[in-house]
Structures are given as C-alpha cells and as structure tokens.
Amino acid sequence: MSYRGRFAPSPTGPLHFGSLVSALASWLDARAHNGVWLVRIEDIDGPRTVPGAADDILSTLDRFGMHADEPPVWQSQRMARYEEALEQLKAAGLVYPCGCTRKEIADSLLHVHARNTTLAYPGTCRSGLHGKPARAWRLRVPDGDAAVITFEDRWQRMQTQNLATEVGDFVLRRADDQWAYQLAVVVDDADASITHVVRGEDLMDSTARQIYLQRCLGVPTPSYLHVPVVTNDQGEKLSKQNGATALDNDKPLETLRAAARHLGLEMDDEHATLEDFYTAATAAWAKRMAVRVQRERGGRV
C-alpha cells in the first residue's frame, strides 16, 4: 500500500512550537516517501475544545506551507463510526461496563501500590457492576504472554509494554459519554488507510493499547515513529497547559529552521523561500532516517 501519513492536532488552543515539530516530522516523512499527508482535527474531547482553535490551526499550517493532500477530517463528525466500533467489540465480548469512580480506582491503586505491584486498573468490574450503575466501557486486555505488546519504533527502536500489568483494562467510552482517544484514533487511522504514524514521544505510551485494539477490530497496524518532544526551561513537555505560546505566523522560515534543528536535521539556514526550505529539509530527513536504519542494521554510515 502507498504511504499515507497524518498530523492530528487537538483544537485546545493555537498551534505552538511543540506541535509544529510533530507536524513537520510527519510532513517530511510523507514527502520523503512520495506519500500522502493528511490533517485530522481531533476535537473529540468536547469540554477541552476551544471555539475557533481548529480554524486557527489550519490557517497556521497553511501559512507555514504545510498543505494537506485531502480535505481535513473532523472527529466530531465521526461519532457514528466510533459507536459502530464499540458495538463490534461488544458483540465479540471484548468490552464490559465499568461503574468505578475516579476515587474508587485511586483507592484501589493505593492498595495495589502497598503490595509493590505495578499500578494498573485492577479489573474491579470485570466480573460485573456489583450493583453500581455503569459509567464507562472498558476493553478487556489479555493476561500472561498475550498481554505483552512489542513493536519497532522507527525512531525509538524496539518497544515493549505489558498491558495487563502496566495499563489494565482501558476505557473506550468515558463516564462523561465522551469517546476515548484510544478508540477514536484507531478507527480514524483505519478508515483513512493510514500506513505511517509520526507523532511526539509523549504518545508512545498509547501505542501498545492502540495496537491491541487494532487487533481486536481486525484492522491493520501502521508503522510508528515517535520524535522527541520539545520541553520548557523546567524540563516539562511544552504544551498549552504550561504556557506554550502561539506560533508567530509572520516568521515561518525562522520557526521551521528551529523545528528542523530539534529534529536533528543537518542543513544550512540559507533558504529564501518555504519551497527551498522544504526541499532541503525533505532531503535531510530522508538522509537522517536512512542513517538510522543503517546503524540499526550494523552497516557503515
């Protein structure tokens, strides 16, 4: 299948430098593979969505010269598809209703922690609601060796996570009736025939859950690449929550050069136009990824 990648921002505010790094990496990877690059607006979390932020993000991407090859997709217009996926999992007996409150789960985890075991959802409602009203829907994860998900990340190398001990049965539909990120992103990527996911390292922890959910739904697993996140002076991930400022749309070249440096791309700063920058950056990305592959295979570089 031909390369199909995507950038999937959440419209919780304007695009900032950390998000630009992820956007640039996904754009360059698609162009280096002569592939298709898509944009998906992940406005599934209604309470966190800021009115007008999605249009601002799309406008910023346009100003920075990153144009999607197909019209943007909006998660808020895809509720029926998430419902269909949940019904498929119900029919297969892979999900169950959960009546636990946040406090009850926290109290259970404190008890688990006292026994020096890994913190994960303890499976309180696996055998039934025990008289409590249903609040959320959880996907039942396997036990034993089947719970261990291993995948090769194109940037971070081999990754392994034990869903049973490190995560537990995870939520697909929240108590506030919002669809969980894990379900929405798996359904969206499958429906868009995404072959390569390039995103920030902060989302690495979600990947094993998404791979397992892909298996449960019978959809393909994309190739994954997680780039290093941008941090602030305190070493925290740069985000809207800790004061990340909006990009300056009047200085796209200057900001793109900084993003390229963060990604470790070897290129000069003598680019008169966005087109010149992207030509050089695409070549630098292709070279950097080829070098990584050679090193992992033990070849000379």
Steps between C-alpha positions, in 0.01 A plus 500: 500500500623853420614719787222690681591712801322757711529783751224496761491810723251556781330842477558595862681817400725641225784299350822533703861405432471150647208421273684648202788257552258206478328652197830557324627148572180341366502728193866429419459125545205499259687707242817290533287194416316679216188438703176667599480730804167556674373721781248379755348735758467302823214693655353190667547643851219755508578658841862577394425624148547875457264668250691627198821313587464246218468771235799678652708180483407439137581862415840472671588179315408674176714802588792268575462328164371163621199426283300180543453283191135436585234704684540499881302246703319602819453242774183672620336397172586133546309404815302229320820319400620486860163361605526232231845398623381476859204285394738272310707454816187439709386231259839332536481513879814710526361795697305542821328784688689651793338672797818612678547864591839669479526491881423129516765425239752722679429325832544159333829607347629619836422155638676339206799731545527391861559146370783630275336398176461703182226761500225409253122492496429211742210353302241571767203478260626212286261260670207742518392839627421375852191718521671816374367691197705475180722803448745402224588220260836324530688270263603177667873441453648149498706345778838333485721506191211617281499830691853586388498729195829555320551733206788658310500879516684657207662761727495348851576139394342192662226568755315261730207551733305253713139613478389286793752629752575849368159613377213266581163501326482844343209735431346535154200710600534726801262558785413845356392325177803628309685260271847410621801599291612139460184386322459810285857504370496129411172528310610820325838364393341182368228682306757738347729206408787658695819300448746712702443688825757768587434683827654618828672269746240592763253276315732198504323358806172482306641295214478153655134559589428615148673197348297265718179682413589479130531124540164480675332696218683312227663806343862547385771634730692800360874554528580729797759773551510715814719811493647663813266753658588864554547595865496831687767636733371277781536188287124461458340415168408823323122518494211740519450398864842632603491823307623416149453805281339503159722491193591826333342471156714787375825302547435153356851441362673592825272272702524212252879515515482468878265201465740337253787547747294334774454201269876482448489581129832603352432796271599862469278796572535664159151451363328791332158337471290233668534286188880515529481407867273201443712369213810507719320373811344206315841392373651542847220295657542221245874495566456498878252214491718301261795542737289378792399189306860427406619537857229267630599242240864535598603644165752772428377860478 
